[in-house]
């Protein structure tokens, strides 16, 4: 009779899966001890090691703990890892430019911006942190992301010469096309399914659409998100407090319907619009116009930033070794 397998600890599992994926990515064979510490990329002489990548990949590895990896799982992990490496390269390029130009952001500025976000969405500190947890993010992670966003915009302010201009016609057109978003005190009851890959989410949504399973059954069996033991139901949320990804996914969805499968962070996601709770349409007043103008300006800034980073990348010495 074969001896029973020993149960792996989380650390042993993460180490094993990290080595497995590195070996899959490596062109030449190497022993595990050499693989996990080797250089993954160089950016203008600054290095990124596989150890650093694996540290950031731990939350992803933990999602696969307790099961044998399928070929689909391995492909998903490799895809996530490559995207993460590209993000780390971009972060280094930004850091190098920020240091070169002397651009800074203080902790006080970050805290003030968080307070502003909470005030705009009428959320207490506790409600704000609860929303972050729902999105799979800690407060410290949000602060780090916010710091990066502020630095990006300041870098743009220093380096990008073209002004961002949003016309009155663009503002009105956006309002007409997105009236559903401009509802006062709008709240929605939602259910969610979160699975490891977008492909899996698409397959499960197709099964639900064909009547092979209900949304609640799929959530209970497969979802790794909140409310899985309640058919995926996560209760009532303020529309304005939801992440933009979720609002975009629900753009053309009516109560009782589900969204298309979409990528949310490292997950594949499906939302079900259970019901609309209250809310009255807002007028096209100066406050709404300013809100829209700010949103469109941010979109233009993001486009300018991507153009700027493409130029920065083309001039940099970047050597990806994976």
C-alpha positions as CSV (number, residue, x, y, z in Angstrom):
1,X,0.0,0.0,0.0
2,X,1.6,3.3,-1.0
3,X,2.4,5.8,1.8
4,X,0.1,8.7,2.0
5,X,1.3,12.0,0.6
6,X,2.4,14.6,3.1
7,X,0.3,17.7,3.2
8,X,2.3,20.7,1.8
9,X,2.6,23.8,3.9
10,X,1.7,27.1,2.1
11,X,5.4,28.0,1.9
12,X,6.5,24.7,0.4
13,X,3.6,24.9,-2.1
14,X,4.5,28.4,-3.2
15,X,8.2,27.5,-3.5
16,X,7.3,24.4,-5.6
17,X,5.0,26.2,-7.9
18,X,7.4,29.1,-8.3
19,X,10.2,26.8,-9.3
20,X,7.9,24.9,-11.7
21,X,6.8,28.1,-13.5
22,X,10.4,29.4,-13.7
23,X,11.5,26.1,-15.3
24,X,8.7,26.4,-17.8
25,X,9.8,29.9,-18.7
26,X,13.5,29.1,-18.8
27,X,15.1,28.3,-22.2
28,X,18.1,26.4,-20.7
29,X,17.9,24.0,-17.8
30,X,19.1,25.0,-14.4
31,X,18.9,23.6,-10.9
32,X,16.2,25.1,-8.7
33,X,18.6,27.0,-6.4
34,X,20.1,28.8,-9.4
35,X,16.8,29.5,-11.1
36,X,15.0,31.3,-8.4
37,X,17.7,33.9,-7.8
38,X,18.8,34.6,-11.4
39,X,18.4,37.9,-13.2
40,X,15.1,38.3,-15.0
41,X,15.6,41.7,-16.5
42,X,17.9,44.7,-16.7
43,X,16.7,48.2,-17.1
44,X,19.4,50.8,-17.8
45,X,21.7,48.7,-15.6
46,X,19.2,48.2,-12.8
47,X,18.3,44.5,-12.3
48,X,15.0,42.6,-11.5
49,X,15.6,39.2,-10.0
50,X,13.3,36.2,-10.2
51,X,13.2,36.3,-6.4
52,X,11.6,39.7,-6.5
53,X,9.0,38.5,-9.1
54,X,8.2,35.5,-7.0
55,X,7.6,37.6,-3.9
56,X,5.0,39.7,-5.9
57,X,3.5,36.6,-7.3
58,X,2.8,35.0,-3.9
59,X,-0.9,36.0,-3.9
60,X,-1.3,34.4,-7.3
61,X,0.4,31.2,-6.2
62,X,-1.7,31.0,-3.1
63,X,-4.9,30.9,-5.3
64,X,-3.7,27.6,-6.8
65,X,-2.8,26.0,-3.5
66,X,-4.3,22.6,-2.7
67,X,-4.7,21.4,-6.3
68,X,-2.7,19.9,-9.1
69,X,-1.9,22.5,-11.8
70,X,-3.6,21.9,-15.2
71,X,-2.0,23.1,-18.4
72,X,-4.5,26.0,-18.3
73,X,-3.4,26.9,-14.8
74,X,0.3,26.9,-15.9
75,X,-0.4,29.1,-18.9
76,X,-2.4,31.5,-16.7
77,X,0.4,31.8,-14.2
78,X,3.0,32.4,-16.9
79,X,0.8,35.1,-18.6
80,X,0.3,36.9,-15.2
81,X,4.1,36.7,-14.5
82,X,5.1,38.2,-17.8
83,X,2.6,41.0,-17.3
84,X,4.0,41.6,-13.8
85,X,7.6,41.7,-15.2
86,X,6.5,44.3,-17.8
87,X,4.9,46.4,-15.0
88,X,8.1,46.1,-12.9
89,X,10.2,47.3,-15.9
90,X,7.8,50.3,-16.3
91,X,8.0,51.0,-12.5
92,X,11.8,51.2,-12.7
93,X,11.7,53.5,-15.7
94,X,9.3,55.8,-13.9
95,X,11.4,55.7,-10.7
96,X,14.5,56.6,-12.7
97,X,12.8,59.5,-14.4
98,X,11.3,60.7,-11.1
99,X,14.7,60.7,-9.4
100,X,16.3,62.4,-12.4
101,X,13.7,65.2,-12.3
102,X,13.4,65.4,-8.5
103,X,9.6,64.7,-8.6
104,X,8.3,63.8,-5.1
105,X,5.0,63.0,-3.2
106,X,4.6,63.2,0.6
107,X,2.7,60.8,2.9
108,X,0.5,63.8,3.9
109,X,-0.5,64.3,0.3
110,X,-1.4,60.6,-0.1
111,X,-3.5,60.7,3.1
112,X,-5.2,63.9,2.0
113,X,-6.2,62.3,-1.3
114,X,-7.6,59.2,0.5
115,X,-9.7,61.5,2.7
116,X,-10.9,63.3,-0.4
117,X,-11.9,59.9,-2.1
118,X,-13.8,58.9,1.1
119,X,-15.5,62.3,1.3
120,X,-16.6,62.2,-2.4
121,X,-18.1,58.7,-2.0
122,X,-19.5,59.5,1.5
123,X,-17.6,56.6,3.1
124,X,-16.2,56.2,6.5
125,X,-12.6,55.0,6.9
126,X,-14.0,51.5,7.8
127,X,-16.3,51.4,4.8
128,X,-13.4,52.5,2.6
129,X,-11.1,49.7,3.8
130,X,-14.0,47.2,3.5
131,X,-14.4,48.2,-0.2
132,X,-10.6,47.8,-0.7
133,X,-10.8,44.3,0.8
134,X,-13.6,43.5,-1.6
135,X,-11.3,44.5,-4.5
136,X,-8.5,42.3,-3.1
137,X,-6.4,45.2,-1.9
138,X,-5.0,46.3,1.5
139,X,-4.8,50.0,2.6
140,X,-1.0,49.9,2.3
141,X,-1.3,48.6,-1.3
142,X,-3.8,51.3,-2.1
143,X,-1.4,53.9,-0.8
144,X,1.4,52.6,-2.9
145,X,-0.8,52.6,-6.0
146,X,-2.0,56.1,-5.2
147,X,1.6,57.3,-4.8
148,X,2.5,55.8,-8.2
149,X,-0.6,57.5,-9.8
150,X,0.4,60.9,-8.3
151,X,4.0,60.5,-9.4
152,X,2.8,59.5,-12.9
153,X,0.7,62.7,-13.2
154,X,3.4,64.9,-11.9
155,X,5.9,63.3,-14.3
156,X,3.4,64.1,-17.1
157,X,3.1,67.7,-15.9
158,X,6.9,68.1,-16.1
159,X,7.5,66.2,-19.4
160,X,4.4,66.2,-21.5
161,X,4.1,69.5,-23.4
162,X,0.7,69.0,-25.0
163,X,-2.1,70.3,-22.9
164,X,-5.1,68.2,-22.1
165,X,-8.3,70.0,-23.3
166,X,-11.8,68.6,-23.0
167,X,-14.4,70.6,-24.9
168,X,-18.0,71.3,-23.8
169,X,-19.3,69.2,-26.7
170,X,-17.3,66.2,-25.5
171,X,-18.7,66.6,-22.0
172,X,-22.3,66.7,-23.2
173,X,-21.8,63.7,-25.5
174,X,-20.3,61.7,-22.6
175,X,-23.3,62.6,-20.4
176,X,-25.8,61.6,-23.1
177,X,-24.1,58.3,-23.6
178,X,-23.7,57.4,-19.9
179,X,-26.9,58.8,-18.3
180,X,-27.2,55.6,-16.3
181,X,-24.1,56.5,-14.4
182,X,-25.5,59.9,-13.3
183,X,-28.0,58.8,-10.8
184,X,-28.1,60.4,-7.3
185,X,-27.6,58.0,-4.4
186,X,-27.7,55.0,-6.8
187,X,-27.2,51.6,-5.2
188,X,-27.0,48.2,-6.8
189,X,-27.4,44.7,-5.4
190,X,-24.7,42.5,-6.9
191,X,-23.4,38.9,-7.1
192,X,-19.9,38.1,-8.3
193,X,-18.0,35.1,-9.5
194,X,-14.2,35.3,-9.4
195,X,-12.1,32.4,-10.9
196,X,-8.4,32.1,-11.8
197,X,-8.5,32.9,-15.5
198,X,-10.6,34.9,-18.0
199,X,-11.0,31.8,-20.1
200,X,-12.6,29.9,-17.2
201,X,-15.0,32.8,-16.5
202,X,-16.0,32.8,-20.2
203,X,-16.7,29.1,-20.1
204,X,-18.7,29.3,-16.9
205,X,-20.7,32.2,-18.2
206,X,-21.5,30.2,-21.3
207,X,-22.7,27.3,-19.2
208,X,-25.0,29.6,-17.2
209,X,-26.3,31.2,-20.4
210,X,-27.2,27.7,-21.7
211,X,-29.0,26.8,-18.5
212,X,-26.5,24.1,-17.6
213,X,-26.1,25.7,-14.2
214,X,-27.4,28.8,-12.3
215,X,-25.2,31.7,-11.4
216,X,-25.6,30.8,-7.7
217,X,-24.6,27.2,-8.3
218,X,-21.5,28.2,-10.2
219,X,-20.5,30.8,-7.6
220,X,-20.9,28.2,-4.8
221,X,-18.8,25.6,-6.6
222,X,-16.1,27.6,-8.4
223,X,-15.9,31.2,-7.2
224,X,-12.9,32.4,-5.1
225,X,-14.5,35.7,-4.4
226,X,-16.6,37.0,-1.6
227,X,-20.1,35.7,-1.0
228,X,-19.5,32.3,-2.7
229,X,-21.4,30.6,0.1
230,X,-24.4,32.8,-0.7
231,X,-24.5,32.2,-4.4
232,X,-22.0,35.0,-5.0
233,X,-24.3,37.7,-3.5
234,X,-22.2,40.5,-2.0
235,X,-25.1,42.8,-1.0
236,X,-25.9,46.4,-1.9
237,X,-23.1,48.7,-3.0
238,X,-23.0,52.4,-3.8
239,X,-22.5,52.8,-7.5
240,X,-19.9,55.6,-7.1
241,X,-17.8,53.5,-4.7
242,X,-17.4,50.6,-7.1
243,X,-14.2,50.2,-9.1
244,X,-14.4,51.5,-12.7
245,X,-13.9,48.0,-14.1
246,X,-17.1,46.9,-12.4
247,X,-19.1,49.9,-13.6
248,X,-17.9,49.4,-17.1
249,X,-18.9,45.7,-17.0
250,X,-22.4,46.7,-15.9
251,X,-22.8,49.5,-18.4
252,X,-25.4,47.8,-20.6
253,X,-26.6,45.2,-18.1
254,X,-30.2,45.4,-16.8
255,X,-31.4,44.1,-13.3
256,X,-31.6,40.3,-13.4
257,X,-28.9,40.0,-16.1
258,X,-25.2,39.2,-15.8
259,X,-22.2,40.9,-17.3
260,X,-19.9,39.5,-19.9
261,X,-16.8,37.8,-18.5
262,X,-14.0,40.3,-17.9
263,X,-10.5,40.5,-16.4
264,X,-10.4,41.9,-12.9
265,X,-6.9,42.1,-11.5
266,X,-5.5,38.6,-11.9
267,X,-9.0,37.0,-12.0
268,X,-11.7,36.2,-14.5
269,X,-14.9,37.8,-13.3
270,X,-18.7,37.8,-13.9
271,X,-21.1,40.1,-12.2
272,X,-24.9,39.7,-11.8
273,X,-26.9,42.8,-11.5
274,X,-29.4,41.5,-9.0
275,X,-31.4,44.7,-8.5
276,X,-31.4,48.5,-8.6
277,X,-32.0,50.2,-5.2
278,X,-33.4,53.7,-5.4
279,X,-31.7,56.7,-7.0
280,X,-32.9,59.6,-9.1
281,X,-31.4,61.1,-12.3
282,X,-29.0,64.0,-11.8
283,X,-29.3,67.1,-14.0
284,X,-26.6,68.2,-16.4
285,X,-25.5,70.9,-14.0
286,X,-22.1,72.5,-13.4
287,X,-21.1,69.9,-10.8
288,X,-21.9,67.0,-13.2
289,X,-20.1,68.8,-16.0
290,X,-17.0,69.3,-13.9
291,X,-17.1,65.6,-12.8
292,X,-17.2,64.5,-16.4
293,X,-14.5,66.9,-17.5
294,X,-12.2,65.6,-14.8
295,X,-12.9,62.0,-15.9
296,X,-12.2,62.7,-19.5
297,X,-9.1,64.7,-18.6
298,X,-7.8,61.7,-16.7
299,X,-8.4,59.4,-19.7
300,X,-6.4,61.8,-21.9
301,X,-3.7,62.0,-19.3
302,X,-3.5,58.2,-19.3
303,X,-3.2,58.2,-23.1
304,X,-0.4,60.8,-22.9
305,X,1.4,58.8,-20.2
306,X,1.3,55.6,-22.3
307,X,2.7,57.6,-25.3
308,X,5.4,59.0,-23.0
309,X,6.3,55.6,-21.6
310,X,6.5,54.1,-25.1
311,X,9.1,56.8,-26.0
312,X,10.9,56.3,-22.7
313,X,11.0,52.5,-23.3
314,X,12.4,52.9,-26.8
315,X,15.3,55.0,-25.6
316,X,16.1,52.8,-22.6
317,X,18.4,49.8,-22.5
318,X,16.0,47.0,-21.5
319,X,17.1,43.4,-21.5
320,X,14.3,40.9,-20.7
321,X,15.9,37.5,-19.9
322,X,12.7,35.4,-19.5
